[in-house]
Structure formats: structure tokens, C-alpha cells
């Protein structure tokens, strides 16, 4: 039995009072994941529209790249356990905000806030939570703007509101985060305090780069 099936079985065993058949449970879980995928598609469409409008008005794109993902079953169960939450589908929806995730990489730091404000100002988007790790970086130097939003998806006979986590960052922030992950989580390597300090310094250098690039952006008026 592969890992996904094992994790689904674990969820089913805790849902058995609501689902008499594991096949019905699996279909319900897959349906829920499809709803989260639809929510990602809705947000991606909104981001593409904003990027296109920005291009028409200012002759440049503030969004460099976007990347989406659905949290794995294994990660979902780990998070439910960490939160001491019930292993049920309703608990999953209520307690986990980042099952659907989108990473938005912008050209400049000011673009991060421009896109975030434009998106959350739309009348069908509800901002649930915001964590600004750009103005207040994490102790390890991580910088990014995290938003949890609720977006409606329109199904055949109903409308559902689904939660999506959106991480917005600059190219420099994204590069630092990607390299930090490779360095810090390399197997069979002890990551000591001196290495952590060096990574933190690199984060400060990337922040200075963003600041300088934003100043140049203002000078050339783009």
C-alpha cells in the first residue's frame, strides 16, 4: 500500500462514524481536494488578469512567476496532529488554512504590496489573515507576505467558499528561501549557529538589494 493510501486509511478510520465505506470516504476526500484545486484556479485567474491589466497600463508585468500546490495527505495529517484537531474532513477544512497554496514572485518589493492590495480589494475576496514577514522577518531571515483568503467557487448547483494561502515575495526573497531550504535541510549535515548567522546575513543583503532596486524603479518611473 502506497503512502497516500495509508494516510487516507488513517483519516477514514477516524471518520468511520460518518462514512460506512472507505470508497465513499475516498471519493469525498477527492471531491474536497478538487474544490481546493478550483479555488487555486480562481486565484490564478485573478492574478493573471491583474498582471495583464498592469502590463497594458504600465508596459511591464509586476508578477514574474506563480506556482501552486495542494498540501499532501501526509502533511495534512501531521498538521491536524500538531493542532490536536480531529482527523475528520470538516476539521480539516476548519483548522488548516494552507491546503491550497499559491506562491507569487514579483519583480519589486513595492509590486508585492500593489498586487496584494489589488487582490484583497476585490469584493468577492475575503481576507482572513495576513502575516507580513517582509516588514517583520522571521528570526532566520525569511521574508515574504502571507495572506489567507477565502474565494468563492461556482459549482453545478452551489457556491462554496474555499480558503487559499498566498505567499507573495520578490525574486531576491524567493532565491534566498530556495537556497536556504537546500542548505538547511540537507541530509546528514549538522547546521550550526555560524551557518545560521551567515544565512541571516545573506537575508539582510537580499533585503538591501530589494531596497536598492525599488529606488531605481522610482528613478526610471516604472
C-alpha positions as CSV (number, residue, x, y, z in Angstrom):
1,X,0.0,0.0,0.0
2,X,1.5,3.4,-1.0
3,X,1.9,6.3,1.4
4,X,-1.2,8.2,0.2
5,X,-3.5,5.2,0.6
6,X,-2.1,4.6,4.1
7,X,-2.7,8.2,5.1
8,X,-6.2,8.1,3.6
9,X,-6.9,4.9,5.5
10,X,-5.8,6.7,8.7
11,X,-8.2,9.5,8.0
12,X,-11.0,7.1,7.2
13,X,-10.6,5.2,10.5
14,X,-11.3,8.5,12.3
15,X,-14.2,9.3,10.1
16,X,-15.8,5.9,10.2
17,X,-18.7,7.2,12.3
18,X,-19.7,9.4,9.3
19,X,-18.5,7.1,6.5
20,X,-19.5,3.4,6.5
21,X,-17.5,2.6,3.4
22,X,-13.9,3.6,2.7
23,X,-14.7,4.0,-1.0
24,X,-17.3,6.7,-0.2
25,X,-14.8,8.4,2.1
26,X,-12.1,8.5,-0.6
27,X,-14.5,10.0,-3.1
28,X,-15.5,12.7,-0.5
29,X,-11.8,13.4,0.1
30,X,-11.0,13.7,-3.6
31,X,-14.0,16.0,-4.1
32,X,-12.8,18.3,-1.3
33,X,-9.3,18.4,-2.8
34,X,-10.9,19.2,-6.2
35,X,-12.7,22.1,-4.6
36,X,-9.4,23.4,-3.3
37,X,-7.9,23.0,-6.8
38,X,-10.8,25.0,-8.2
39,X,-10.0,27.8,-5.6
40,X,-6.4,27.9,-6.8
41,X,-7.6,28.3,-10.4
42,X,-9.9,31.2,-9.3
43,X,-7.0,33.0,-7.6
44,X,-4.6,32.3,-10.5
45,X,-7.1,33.8,-13.0
46,X,-7.4,36.9,-10.8
47,X,-3.6,37.2,-10.7
48,X,-3.3,36.8,-14.4
49,X,-5.9,39.5,-15.1
50,X,-4.2,41.9,-12.7
51,X,-0.8,41.2,-14.4
52,X,-2.3,41.7,-17.8
53,X,-4.0,45.0,-16.8
54,X,-0.8,46.2,-15.3
55,X,1.1,45.4,-18.5
56,X,-1.4,47.3,-20.6
57,X,-1.2,50.4,-18.3
58,X,2.4,50.4,-17.4
59,X,4.0,48.3,-20.1
60,X,5.6,45.8,-17.6
61,X,4.5,42.9,-15.6
62,X,4.7,43.0,-11.8
63,X,4.4,39.3,-11.4
64,X,7.4,37.3,-12.5
65,X,6.1,33.8,-11.8
66,X,3.4,31.9,-9.9
67,X,3.5,28.4,-8.6
68,X,0.6,26.5,-6.9
69,X,0.3,23.3,-4.9
70,X,-2.1,21.2,-2.8
71,X,-0.8,20.0,0.6
72,X,-0.1,16.3,0.6
73,X,-2.3,13.9,2.7
74,X,0.7,13.2,4.9
75,X,1.3,16.9,5.6
76,X,-2.4,17.4,6.3
77,X,-2.4,14.6,8.9
78,X,0.8,15.9,10.5
79,X,-0.8,19.4,10.8
80,X,-4.0,18.1,12.3
81,X,-1.9,16.2,14.9
82,X,0.2,19.3,15.7
83,X,-3.0,21.3,16.2
84,X,-4.6,18.4,18.3
85,X,-7.5,18.6,15.9
86,X,-9.9,15.8,14.9
87,X,-9.0,13.7,11.9
88,X,-12.2,14.5,10.1
89,X,-12.9,16.2,6.8
90,X,-14.8,19.1,8.5
91,X,-11.9,19.5,10.9
92,X,-9.5,19.6,8.0
93,X,-11.5,22.5,6.4
94,X,-11.8,24.4,9.6
95,X,-8.3,24.0,11.1
96,X,-5.9,24.0,8.1
97,X,-5.7,27.3,6.1
98,X,-2.9,26.3,3.6
99,X,-4.2,23.2,1.9
100,X,-4.4,25.2,-1.3
101,X,-1.3,27.4,-1.8
102,X,0.0,29.8,-4.4
103,X,3.4,31.4,-4.4
104,X,3.6,34.7,-6.3
105,X,7.1,36.0,-7.2
106,X,7.1,39.7,-8.0
107,X,9.8,41.9,-9.6
108,X,10.0,44.5,-6.9
109,X,9.0,44.8,-3.2
110,X,6.5,47.5,-4.0
111,X,4.9,45.2,-6.5
112,X,4.2,42.7,-3.7
113,X,2.0,45.2,-1.9
114,X,0.4,46.5,-5.1
115,X,-0.7,43.0,-6.1
116,X,-1.8,42.1,-2.6
117,X,-3.9,45.2,-2.2
118,X,-5.4,44.9,-5.7
119,X,-6.4,41.3,-5.0
120,X,-7.8,41.7,-1.5
121,X,-9.8,44.8,-2.6
122,X,-11.9,42.7,-4.9
123,X,-15.4,42.3,-3.5
124,X,-15.6,38.5,-3.7
125,X,-12.3,38.0,-1.8
126,X,-12.3,37.9,2.0
127,X,-9.0,38.5,3.7
128,X,-8.9,36.1,6.7
129,X,-5.3,36.6,8.0
130,X,-2.2,38.5,7.0
131,X,1.4,37.9,8.1
132,X,3.9,40.4,6.9
133,X,7.3,38.8,7.1
134,X,8.8,41.5,4.9
135,X,8.3,44.3,7.4
136,X,8.9,41.8,10.3
137,X,11.2,39.0,9.0
138,X,11.3,35.6,10.8
139,X,14.3,35.1,13.1
140,X,16.1,33.1,10.5
141,X,15.8,35.9,7.9
142,X,12.8,34.6,5.9
143,X,10.9,37.4,4.2
144,X,7.5,37.1,2.4
145,X,4.0,38.4,2.7
146,X,1.5,35.7,3.6
147,X,-2.3,36.1,3.0
148,X,-5.0,33.6,3.9
149,X,-8.1,34.5,1.7
150,X,-11.5,33.0,1.1
151,X,-12.6,32.8,-2.5
152,X,-16.0,31.6,-3.9
153,X,-16.0,28.7,-6.4
154,X,-19.1,28.2,-8.5
155,X,-20.2,24.6,-8.8
156,X,-23.0,23.0,-10.8
157,X,-25.7,23.6,-8.1
158,X,-24.0,25.6,-5.4
159,X,-21.4,28.1,-4.5
160,X,-18.6,27.3,-1.9
161,X,-16.1,29.5,-0.2
162,X,-12.7,27.9,0.0
163,X,-9.5,29.1,1.8
164,X,-6.2,29.7,-0.1
165,X,-2.8,30.7,1.2
166,X,-1.0,33.2,-1.0
167,X,2.7,33.9,-0.4
168,X,4.0,37.0,-2.2
169,X,7.7,37.7,-2.4
170,X,10.3,39.3,-4.6
171,X,12.8,37.4,-6.8
172,X,15.5,38.0,-4.2
173,X,13.3,36.7,-1.4
174,X,12.4,33.6,-3.4
175,X,16.0,32.9,-4.3
176,X,17.1,33.2,-0.6
177,X,14.2,30.9,0.6
178,X,15.0,28.3,-2.1
179,X,18.7,28.2,-1.3
180,X,18.1,28.3,2.5
181,X,15.9,25.2,2.2
182,X,18.6,23.3,0.2
183,X,21.3,24.3,2.7
184,X,19.5,23.9,5.9
185,X,17.7,20.6,5.2
186,X,20.5,18.7,3.5
187,X,20.5,15.2,4.9
188,X,23.4,14.1,7.2
189,X,24.6,17.6,7.7
190,X,24.6,19.5,11.0
191,X,23.5,23.1,10.5
192,X,25.3,25.0,13.2
193,X,24.9,28.5,14.6
194,X,27.7,30.0,12.5
195,X,25.9,28.8,9.3
196,X,22.6,30.2,10.6
197,X,24.2,33.6,11.2
198,X,25.7,33.6,7.6
199,X,22.2,32.8,6.2
200,X,20.7,35.6,8.2
201,X,23.4,38.0,6.8
202,X,22.5,36.8,3.3
203,X,18.9,37.7,4.0
204,X,19.9,41.2,5.0
205,X,21.9,41.5,1.8
206,X,18.9,40.4,-0.2
207,X,16.7,43.0,1.6
208,X,19.2,45.7,0.7
209,X,19.1,44.5,-2.9
210,X,15.3,44.9,-2.9
211,X,15.5,48.3,-1.4
212,X,18.1,49.5,-4.0
213,X,16.1,48.0,-6.8
214,X,12.9,49.8,-5.7
215,X,14.8,53.1,-5.5
216,X,16.0,52.5,-9.1
217,X,12.4,51.7,-10.1
218,X,11.2,55.0,-8.8
219,X,14.0,56.8,-10.6
220,X,13.1,55.4,-14.0
221,X,9.4,55.9,-13.2
222,X,8.1,52.4,-13.9
